[in-house]
Amino acid sequence: MRDITLLPKAHLHVHLESAIRPQTIAELGGPPEPQGPFDDFRAFADQRAQVRDRLRTPGHFRRIAREFCQDEAAQGTRYAEVTFTAAAHGERLGQAEMPLEAVLEGLEEGRRYGIECRLLLDHSRRRPIERLWRTLKLATRYDEVIGIGVAGDESHPLTPFADVFDVAREAGVHLVHHAGESAGPESIREALTAGHAERLGHGIRVMDDPDLVAEVAAAKIPLEVCPTSNVLLGLVGDLSAHPLPRMVAAGLTVTLNTDGETTLAGEYEVARSVFGFDDAALAALAIASARASFASEQVKREIVEGAERWLSTGL
C-alpha cells in the first residue's frame, strides 16, 4: 500500500484551537485531552473553551500556529485553510488584532516546512451579531484571511446574521458555515440561502433528505467531512456507521478533514481501513480537497499533479 503521508493533500476543515499539541496544552496549563466521546456538543465546547483560555500572549498564538504547520506538513498537507476564532480571543484579551496577527506570524514562520496556510475566521451561533461584524472587519484587513463563517450549536439559527453575510459576499470574502452536523437538512438549506455558503462544514445530515442530496450534488457544493470528529462528538455511533461512503456514492463533492480531532493522514487511513477506499479513491479525495479550496490555481494544480503522481508511482 502507498504511504498516505506522501499523498499531497489540502486540509479545509481544521480548528487551530483544536489542533494544539497535547504537550503544548499541558505546558500552558490546559486540561488533558479527552479519551472518549463527549456526552453532547456542550461538553465538547466547554472543554475547548478551557484550552482557548490558556492562550494569552503573542508567543502562545505564534507557537500554536507554527507547530500546526510542522505537524500538518508531516501528514502530507501542502495547503490548509485554518479556522480561528479571532474576534473572541481579541475581546477576551482586550487586544482586538493581537491574536490574529500573532497567528499570521506563526503561519508565516511555518512556511519553512513546505506548507501554505490561509485563515477562515469563525463565529459562534450563540454570540452577538456585533462580534460577527468585528470578525468581518478583521477579515477584510488582512490578505491572508480568505473567509468567515458561523460554527457551534446548530440549534441557534444562522439567519439573524444574514446582513453580515450579504456585506461579506459583496466584499469578496468567502463564506463557509458549519451546517448539517448536529441539525438536519434545514440547517444546510439555511446555510446555502441566508448564509450564501460556498462550502459546508460537515454537512453529513444532507443524507437525511434525498432531494437535498440531489440539489447539493448538482450545485457541486463541497462538503468538509470529518468522520472521527463526528464520532467523538457523539453524532455518529462509530466509524463503520459513518455516511461518508454513501455521500461519495451519491455523487456529492466530499473532502476529507479532521476538525482538529485527529491527524489528516490518520483520517485518510480511516477511509482506507474502515471504509475500504483503495488508493485511487484516496487520491480522488485529495484532488477533491484541492479543487474545493480557495487556493491559487497554481497550488491547486501542484496538489492535483502530486496526487496523480502518488497514484502512479507511490511517490
C-alpha positions as CSV (number, residue, x, y, z in Angstrom):
1,M,0.0,0.0,0.0
2,R,1.2,3.5,-0.8
3,D,2.3,5.7,2.1
4,I,-0.5,8.1,2.9
5,T,1.8,10.7,4.3
6,L,3.3,11.1,0.8
7,L,0.0,11.9,-0.8
8,P,-0.2,15.7,-1.2
9,K,-3.4,17.0,0.4
10,A,-5.4,20.1,1.2
11,H,-6.9,20.4,4.6
12,L,-10.1,22.6,4.6
13,H,-11.8,22.0,7.9
14,V,-9.5,22.2,11.0
15,H,-9.9,24.5,14.0
16,L,-6.5,25.8,15.1
17,E,-7.5,25.7,18.8
18,S,-8.5,22.0,18.5
19,A,-5.2,21.1,16.7
20,I,-2.9,22.2,19.5
21,R,-0.3,19.6,20.5
22,P,-1.3,17.9,23.8
23,Q,2.2,18.7,25.2
24,T,1.7,22.3,24.4
25,I,-1.7,22.3,26.1
26,A,-0.1,20.8,29.2
27,E,2.8,23.3,29.2
28,L,0.2,26.1,29.0
29,G,-1.7,24.6,32.0
30,G,-4.7,23.5,30.0
31,P,-6.9,20.4,30.5
32,P,-5.9,17.0,29.4
33,E,-7.2,15.7,26.1
34,P,-10.4,13.7,26.4
35,Q,-10.1,10.0,25.9
36,G,-13.6,9.1,24.8
37,P,-16.7,10.5,23.1
38,F,-18.3,13.7,24.6
39,D,-21.8,13.4,26.1
40,D,-23.0,16.2,24.0
41,F,-21.9,19.3,22.0
42,R,-21.9,21.5,25.0
43,A,-19.4,19.3,26.8
44,F,-17.1,19.4,23.8
45,A,-17.4,23.2,23.5
46,D,-16.7,23.7,27.3
47,Q,-13.5,21.6,27.0
48,R,-12.3,23.5,24.0
49,A,-13.1,26.8,25.8
50,Q,-10.7,25.7,28.6
51,V,-8.0,25.3,26.0
52,R,-8.6,28.6,24.4
53,D,-8.5,30.4,27.7
54,R,-4.8,29.3,28.1
55,L,-3.8,31.3,25.1
56,R,-2.8,34.7,26.4
57,T,0.3,36.1,24.8
58,P,1.5,36.7,21.2
59,G,4.1,34.0,21.8
60,H,1.3,31.5,22.6
61,F,-0.5,32.2,19.4
62,R,2.6,32.2,17.3
63,R,3.7,28.9,18.8
64,I,0.4,27.0,18.1
65,A,0.3,28.3,14.5
66,R,4.0,27.4,13.8
67,E,3.5,23.9,15.4
68,F,0.4,23.4,13.4
69,C,2.3,23.9,10.2
70,Q,5.0,21.5,11.2
71,D,2.5,18.8,12.2
72,E,0.4,19.2,9.1
73,A,3.4,19.1,6.8
74,A,4.4,15.8,8.3
75,Q,1.0,14.4,7.3
76,G,1.5,15.4,3.7
77,T,-0.7,18.5,3.9
78,R,0.6,21.1,1.4
79,Y,-2.2,23.7,1.8
80,A,-4.5,24.3,4.7
81,E,-7.4,26.7,5.4
82,V,-7.3,27.0,9.2
83,T,-10.3,28.1,11.2
84,F,-9.6,30.6,14.0
85,T,-11.9,32.4,16.4
86,A,-10.0,35.7,16.2
87,A,-12.6,38.2,17.5
88,A,-13.4,36.2,20.6
89,H,-9.8,36.0,21.6
90,G,-9.3,39.7,20.9
91,E,-12.3,40.6,23.1
92,R,-11.1,38.2,25.9
93,L,-7.7,39.7,25.9
94,G,-8.6,43.3,25.2
95,Q,-6.4,43.4,22.1
96,A,-8.6,43.2,19.0
97,E,-5.8,42.5,16.5
98,M,-3.1,40.8,18.5
99,P,-4.3,37.1,18.4
100,L,-4.9,37.2,14.7
101,E,-1.6,39.0,13.9
102,A,0.4,36.6,16.1
103,V,-1.3,33.6,14.4
104,L,-0.5,35.0,11.0
105,E,3.2,35.5,12.1
106,G,3.3,31.8,13.2
107,L,1.8,30.6,9.9
108,E,4.4,32.6,8.0
109,E,7.2,31.1,10.1
110,G,5.6,27.7,9.3
111,R,6.1,28.1,5.6
112,R,9.6,26.7,6.2
113,Y,8.0,23.2,6.4
114,G,6.7,23.4,2.9
115,I,3.0,24.3,3.6
116,E,0.9,27.3,2.7
117,C,-1.9,28.3,5.1
118,R,-4.8,30.7,4.9
119,L,-7.3,31.6,7.6
120,L,-11.1,31.3,8.0
121,L,-12.5,33.3,10.9
122,D,-15.4,31.7,12.6
123,H,-18.2,33.0,14.9
124,S,-20.3,31.1,17.3
125,R,-24.0,31.0,16.5
126,R,-24.6,31.7,20.2
127,R,-22.7,35.0,20.2
128,P,-23.9,38.6,19.3
129,I,-24.1,39.8,15.8
130,E,-21.8,42.7,16.7
131,R,-18.9,40.2,17.1
132,L,-19.5,38.8,13.7
133,W,-19.3,42.4,12.3
134,R,-16.0,42.7,14.0
135,T,-14.9,39.4,12.6
136,L,-15.8,40.6,9.1
137,K,-13.8,43.8,9.7
138,L,-10.7,41.7,10.7
139,A,-11.2,39.5,7.6
140,T,-11.1,42.5,5.2
141,R,-8.0,43.9,6.8
142,Y,-5.6,41.0,6.3
143,D,-4.9,39.4,2.9
144,E,-4.1,36.1,4.5
145,V,-7.7,35.8,5.8
146,I,-9.9,34.5,3.0
147,G,-13.3,33.9,4.6
148,I,-15.6,33.9,7.6
149,G,-18.4,31.6,8.8
150,V,-20.6,30.5,11.7
151,A,-20.0,27.5,13.8
152,G,-21.2,26.0,17.0
153,D,-24.6,24.7,18.3
154,E,-26.9,24.5,15.2
155,S,-30.0,24.8,17.4
156,H,-29.2,28.6,17.1
157,P,-30.2,29.8,13.6
158,L,-27.9,31.4,11.1
159,T,-30.5,33.7,9.6
160,P,-30.1,36.6,12.1
161,F,-26.6,37.1,10.7
162,A,-27.8,37.4,7.1
163,D,-26.9,41.1,6.7
164,V,-23.3,40.4,7.6
165,F,-23.1,37.6,5.0
166,D,-24.6,39.9,2.4
167,V,-21.9,42.5,3.0
168,A,-19.2,39.9,3.1
169,R,-20.2,38.5,-0.2
170,E,-20.2,41.9,-1.8
171,A,-16.7,42.5,-0.3
172,G,-15.4,39.2,-1.9
173,V,-15.0,37.4,1.4
174,H,-15.6,33.7,1.1
175,L,-18.4,32.2,3.2
176,V,-18.1,28.7,4.8
177,H,-20.5,27.6,7.5
178,H,-20.9,24.6,9.8
179,A,-24.2,23.1,8.9
180,G,-25.8,19.7,8.8
181,E,-23.6,18.4,11.6
182,S,-25.9,18.3,14.7
183,A,-29.0,19.7,13.0
184,G,-30.8,18.3,9.9
185,P,-31.3,19.3,6.3
186,E,-33.0,22.6,7.3
187,S,-29.6,23.7,8.7
188,I,-28.0,23.1,5.3
189,R,-30.7,24.9,3.4
190,E,-30.3,27.9,5.7
191,A,-26.6,28.0,5.2
192,L,-26.9,27.9,1.4
193,T,-29.6,30.6,1.2
194,A,-29.3,33.1,4.0
195,G,-25.6,32.2,4.5
196,H,-24.5,32.2,0.8
197,A,-22.3,29.2,1.8
198,E,-19.7,28.2,-0.8
199,R,-18.8,25.1,1.1
200,L,-20.4,23.3,4.0
201,G,-18.6,22.4,7.2
202,H,-19.6,18.8,7.9
203,G,-22.9,18.6,6.1
204,I,-23.4,14.9,6.9
205,R,-27.1,15.3,7.6
206,V,-27.6,16.0,3.9
207,M,-28.2,12.3,3.6
208,D,-31.5,12.7,5.6
209,D,-33.1,14.3,2.5
210,P,-32.8,12.7,-0.9
211,D,-34.0,15.9,-2.6
212,L,-31.3,17.9,-0.8
213,V,-28.7,15.4,-1.8
214,A,-29.6,15.9,-5.5
215,E,-29.6,19.7,-5.1
216,V,-26.2,19.9,-3.3
217,A,-24.7,17.4,-5.8
218,A,-26.0,19.3,-8.8
219,A,-24.7,22.6,-7.4
220,K,-21.3,21.0,-6.7
221,I,-21.2,22.4,-3.1
222,P,-18.2,20.8,-1.4
223,L,-18.7,19.1,1.9
224,E,-16.0,19.2,4.6
225,V,-16.4,15.8,6.2
226,C,-14.7,14.9,9.5
227,P,-15.6,11.3,10.4
228,T,-13.5,10.9,13.6
229,S,-14.8,14.2,15.0
230,N,-18.4,13.2,14.3
231,V,-17.9,10.0,16.4
232,L,-16.1,11.9,19.1
233,L,-19.0,14.4,19.4
234,G,-21.5,11.5,19.5
235,L,-23.1,12.5,16.3
236,V,-22.4,9.1,14.7
237,G,-22.3,5.9,16.7
238,D,-19.0,4.6,15.3
239,L,-16.8,5.0,12.2
240,S,-18.3,1.9,10.5
241,A,-21.7,3.7,10.6
242,H,-20.4,7.0,9.1
243,P,-22.2,8.2,6.0
244,L,-19.1,9.3,4.1
245,P,-19.0,6.3,1.7
246,R,-22.7,6.8,0.9
247,M,-22.1,10.5,0.3
248,V,-19.3,9.7,-2.2
249,A,-21.5,7.1,-3.9
250,A,-24.4,9.7,-4.1
251,G,-22.2,12.0,-6.3
252,L,-21.6,14.6,-3.6
253,T,-18.3,16.6,-3.6
254,V,-16.7,15.2,-0.5
255,T,-13.5,16.4,1.1
256,L,-11.8,14.6,4.0
257,N,-10.8,16.6,7.0
258,T,-10.1,16.4,10.8
259,D,-11.9,19.3,12.6
260,G,-8.6,19.2,14.6
261,E,-9.5,16.0,16.4
262,T,-7.1,13.6,14.7
263,T,-4.3,13.8,12.1
264,L,-5.2,14.2,8.4
265,A,-3.1,11.1,7.5
266,G,-5.0,9.2,10.2
267,E,-8.3,10.2,8.7
268,Y,-7.2,9.0,5.3
269,E,-6.2,5.8,6.9
270,V,-9.7,5.5,8.3
271,A,-11.0,5.9,4.8
272,R,-8.7,3.1,3.7
273,S,-9.1,0.6,6.6
274,V,-12.7,1.3,7.7
275,F,-14.5,2.5,4.6
276,G,-12.5,0.2,2.2
277,F,-11.3,3.0,-0.1
278,D,-8.5,1.9,-2.4
279,D,-5.6,4.2,-3.3
280,A,-7.4,5.6,-6.3
281,A,-10.3,6.7,-4.1
282,L,-7.9,8.2,-1.6
283,A,-6.2,10.2,-4.3
284,A,-9.7,11.3,-5.5
285,L,-10.4,12.7,-2.1
286,A,-7.1,14.6,-2.1
287,I,-7.8,16.0,-5.5
288,A,-11.4,17.0,-4.5
289,S,-10.0,18.9,-1.5
290,A,-7.5,20.8,-3.6
291,R,-10.2,21.8,-6.2
292,A,-12.7,22.8,-3.4
293,S,-10.1,25.0,-1.7
294,F,-9.7,28.8,-2.2
295,A,-6.0,28.3,-3.0
296,S,-4.4,29.8,-6.1
297,E,-4.7,27.8,-9.3
298,Q,-1.0,27.1,-9.1
299,V,-1.3,25.5,-5.7
300,K,-4.3,23.5,-6.7
301,R,-2.5,22.2,-9.8
302,E,0.5,21.2,-7.8
303,I,-1.6,19.2,-5.3
304,V,-3.6,17.5,-8.1
305,E,-0.5,16.7,-10.1
306,G,1.2,15.4,-6.9
307,A,-1.8,13.2,-6.1
308,E,-1.8,11.8,-9.6
309,R,2.0,11.1,-9.4
310,W,1.5,9.4,-6.0
311,L,-1.1,7.1,-7.5
312,S,1.1,6.2,-10.5
313,T,4.4,5.9,-8.7
314,G,3.7,5.9,-4.9
315,L,6.0,8.9,-4.5
